[in-house]
Amino acid sequence: MRGNYLPDISGNYPPTIENLYLAENRISKIIPNDISKLVNLKILHLRDNHIRKLNGFTGYLENLTYLNLRQNKINKFRQFRKLKCLPNLETLIVMQNPVA
């Protein structure tokens, strides 16, 4: 991975991918243009990274049902409001964040 950003995952993974495990990659930001192309994504593991803000999620991820954000750097509850755009999100794991 280059830098602290989620790589251009649209170029590395087919848009039909349903499960993506990106734990322990020192990711600090989620780039909307990269992740929004994965419209079939159902499960996303971003555990044990350096994410503070949840700005990169968009309504294009309408199939996302499971999101693991455990052990990141989220320290404000209002960040979770940004996940309202995920209409089918059923499971959200946020343990071991400063906000928890």
ChimeraX commands (.cxc) that place a marker at each C-alpha (Angstrom):
marker #1 position 0.00,0.00,0.00 radius 0.5
marker #1 position 1.22,3.46,-0.80 radius 0.5
marker #1 position 1.06,6.12,1.87 radius 0.5
marker #1 position -1.79,6.09,4.36 radius 0.5
marker #1 position -4.68,5.96,1.92 radius 0.5
marker #1 position -6.84,3.13,0.77 radius 0.5
marker #1 position -5.38,2.28,-2.63 radius 0.5
marker #1 position -7.36,2.58,-5.80 radius 0.5
marker #1 position -9.17,-0.64,-5.04 radius 0.5
marker #1 position -11.33,-0.33,-8.13 radius 0.5
marker #1 position -8.24,-1.14,-10.16 radius 0.5
marker #1 position -7.10,-4.00,-7.94 radius 0.5
marker #1 position -10.38,-5.80,-7.34 radius 0.5
marker #1 position -13.22,-6.67,-9.68 radius 0.5
marker #1 position -16.38,-4.62,-9.10 radius 0.5
marker #1 position -18.21,-7.92,-8.46 radius 0.5
marker #1 position -16.26,-8.59,-5.26 radius 0.5
marker #1 position -18.51,-9.15,-2.23 radius 0.5
marker #1 position -16.04,-9.58,0.66 radius 0.5
marker #1 position -12.96,-7.45,1.25 radius 0.5
marker #1 position -10.49,-7.84,4.13 radius 0.5
marker #1 position -8.21,-4.81,4.55 radius 0.5
marker #1 position -7.25,-5.15,8.21 radius 0.5
marker #1 position -3.84,-4.05,9.48 radius 0.5
marker #1 position -2.87,-1.91,6.48 radius 0.5
marker #1 position -2.25,1.47,8.12 radius 0.5
marker #1 position -5.18,2.96,6.24 radius 0.5
marker #1 position -6.05,6.43,7.51 radius 0.5
marker #1 position -8.57,7.62,4.91 radius 0.5
marker #1 position -11.17,6.10,2.67 radius 0.5
marker #1 position -11.33,7.66,-0.77 radius 0.5
marker #1 position -14.96,7.75,-2.04 radius 0.5
marker #1 position -14.05,7.33,-5.70 radius 0.5
marker #1 position -12.13,4.16,-4.96 radius 0.5
marker #1 position -14.55,2.32,-2.72 radius 0.5
marker #1 position -17.81,3.43,-4.35 radius 0.5
marker #1 position -17.00,1.37,-7.45 radius 0.5
marker #1 position -17.41,-1.84,-5.45 radius 0.5
marker #1 position -21.20,-1.82,-5.71 radius 0.5
marker #1 position -21.55,-5.54,-4.87 radius 0.5
marker #1 position -19.54,-5.29,-1.65 radius 0.5
marker #1 position -21.38,-6.92,1.26 radius 0.5
marker #1 position -18.63,-7.36,3.87 radius 0.5
marker #1 position -15.80,-4.92,4.54 radius 0.5
marker #1 position -13.15,-5.45,7.21 radius 0.5
marker #1 position -11.14,-2.33,8.05 radius 0.5
marker #1 position -10.05,-3.52,11.48 radius 0.5
marker #1 position -6.82,-2.33,13.07 radius 0.5
marker #1 position -6.05,0.64,10.83 radius 0.5
marker #1 position -5.67,4.39,11.49 radius 0.5
marker #1 position -9.08,5.63,10.37 radius 0.5
marker #1 position -10.38,8.72,12.22 radius 0.5
marker #1 position -13.10,9.94,9.86 radius 0.5
marker #1 position -15.74,8.06,7.90 radius 0.5
marker #1 position -16.00,10.47,4.97 radius 0.5
marker #1 position -15.48,7.97,2.16 radius 0.5
marker #1 position -18.67,5.95,2.38 radius 0.5
marker #1 position -21.36,6.63,-0.24 radius 0.5
marker #1 position -24.80,5.37,-1.20 radius 0.5
marker #1 position -23.22,3.33,-3.99 radius 0.5
marker #1 position -22.40,0.75,-1.32 radius 0.5
marker #1 position -26.06,-0.17,-1.03 radius 0.5
marker #1 position -25.26,-3.89,-0.62 radius 0.5
marker #1 position -22.88,-3.42,2.32 radius 0.5
marker #1 position -24.33,-5.28,5.31 radius 0.5
marker #1 position -21.24,-5.78,7.51 radius 0.5
marker #1 position -18.59,-3.22,8.40 radius 0.5
marker #1 position -15.79,-3.89,10.87 radius 0.5
marker #1 position -14.08,-0.72,12.09 radius 0.5
marker #1 position -12.68,-2.25,15.27 radius 0.5
marker #1 position -9.42,-0.87,16.62 radius 0.5
marker #1 position -9.15,2.33,14.59 radius 0.5
marker #1 position -8.78,5.95,15.73 radius 0.5
marker #1 position -12.42,7.11,15.61 radius 0.5
marker #1 position -12.84,9.50,18.53 radius 0.5
marker #1 position -16.09,11.32,17.75 radius 0.5
marker #1 position -19.51,9.73,17.78 radius 0.5
marker #1 position -20.75,12.03,15.03 radius 0.5
marker #1 position -18.52,10.19,12.55 radius 0.5
marker #1 position -20.99,7.30,12.60 radius 0.5
marker #1 position -23.74,9.56,11.25 radius 0.5
marker #1 position -21.87,9.47,7.96 radius 0.5
marker #1 position -22.86,5.82,7.63 radius 0.5
marker #1 position -26.54,6.73,7.16 radius 0.5
marker #1 position -25.92,6.46,3.43 radius 0.5
marker #1 position -25.54,2.67,3.80 radius 0.5
marker #1 position -29.17,1.52,3.63 radius 0.5
marker #1 position -28.56,-2.19,4.27 radius 0.5
marker #1 position -25.88,-2.00,6.96 radius 0.5
marker #1 position -26.85,-4.54,9.62 radius 0.5
marker #1 position -23.61,-5.10,11.52 radius 0.5
marker #1 position -21.21,-2.36,12.60 radius 0.5
marker #1 position -18.27,-3.24,14.83 radius 0.5
marker #1 position -16.56,-0.31,16.55 radius 0.5
marker #1 position -14.96,-1.79,19.67 radius 0.5
marker #1 position -11.51,-0.56,20.66 radius 0.5
marker #1 position -11.91,2.90,19.14 radius 0.5
marker #1 position -11.43,5.95,21.40 radius 0.5
marker #1 position -15.16,6.76,21.03 radius 0.5
marker #1 position -16.12,3.34,22.45 radius 0.5
marker link #1:1,2 radius 0.2
marker link #1:2,3 radius 0.2
marker link #1:3,4 radius 0.2
marker link #1:4,5 radius 0.2
marker link #1:5,6 radius 0.2
marker link #1:6,7 radius 0.2
marker link #1:7,8 radius 0.2
marker link #1:8,9 radius 0.2
marker link #1:9,10 radius 0.2
marker link #1:10,11 radius 0.2
marker link #1:11,12 radius 0.2
marker link #1:12,13 radius 0.2
marker link #1:13,14 radius 0.2
marker link #1:14,15 radius 0.2
marker link #1:15,16 radius 0.2
marker link #1:16,17 radius 0.2
marker link #1:17,18 radius 0.2
marker link #1:18,19 radius 0.2
marker link #1:19,20 radius 0.2
marker link #1:20,21 radius 0.2
marker link #1:21,22 radius 0.2
marker link #1:22,23 radius 0.2
marker link #1:23,24 radius 0.2
marker link #1:24,25 radius 0.2
marker link #1:25,26 radius 0.2
marker link #1:26,27 radius 0.2
marker link #1:27,28 radius 0.2
marker link #1:28,29 radius 0.2
marker link #1:29,30 radius 0.2
marker link #1:30,31 radius 0.2
marker link #1:31,32 radius 0.2
marker link #1:32,33 radius 0.2
marker link #1:33,34 radius 0.2
marker link #1:34,35 radius 0.2
marker link #1:35,36 radius 0.2
marker link #1:36,37 radius 0.2
marker link #1:37,38 radius 0.2
marker link #1:38,39 radius 0.2
marker link #1:39,40 radius 0.2
marker link #1:40,41 radius 0.2
marker link #1:41,42 radius 0.2
marker link #1:42,43 radius 0.2
marker link #1:43,44 radius 0.2
marker link #1:44,45 radius 0.2
marker link #1:45,46 radius 0.2
marker link #1:46,47 radius 0.2
marker link #1:47,48 radius 0.2
marker link #1:48,49 radius 0.2
marker link #1:49,50 radius 0.2
marker link #1:50,51 radius 0.2
marker link #1:51,52 radius 0.2
marker link #1:52,53 radius 0.2
marker link #1:53,54 radius 0.2
marker link #1:54,55 radius 0.2
marker link #1:55,56 radius 0.2
marker link #1:56,57 radius 0.2
marker link #1:57,58 radius 0.2
marker link #1:58,59 radius 0.2
marker link #1:59,60 radius 0.2
marker link #1:60,61 radius 0.2
marker link #1:61,62 radius 0.2
marker link #1:62,63 radius 0.2
marker link #1:63,64 radius 0.2
marker link #1:64,65 radius 0.2
marker link #1:65,66 radius 0.2
marker link #1:66,67 radius 0.2
marker link #1:67,68 radius 0.2
marker link #1:68,69 radius 0.2
marker link #1:69,70 radius 0.2
marker link #1:70,71 radius 0.2
marker link #1:71,72 radius 0.2
marker link #1:72,73 radius 0.2
marker link #1:73,74 radius 0.2
marker link #1:74,75 radius 0.2
marker link #1:75,76 radius 0.2
marker link #1:76,77 radius 0.2
marker link #1:77,78 radius 0.2
marker link #1:78,79 radius 0.2
marker link #1:79,80 radius 0.2
marker link #1:80,81 radius 0.2
marker link #1:81,82 radius 0.2
marker link #1:82,83 radius 0.2
marker link #1:83,84 radius 0.2
marker link #1:84,85 radius 0.2
marker link #1:85,86 radius 0.2
marker link #1:86,87 radius 0.2
marker link #1:87,88 radius 0.2
marker link #1:88,89 radius 0.2
marker link #1:89,90 radius 0.2
marker link #1:90,91 radius 0.2
marker link #1:91,92 radius 0.2
marker link #1:92,93 radius 0.2
marker link #1:93,94 radius 0.2
marker link #1:94,95 radius 0.2
marker link #1:95,96 radius 0.2
marker link #1:96,97 radius 0.2
marker link #1:97,98 radius 0.2
marker link #1:98,99 radius 0.2
marker link #1:99,100 radius 0.2
view
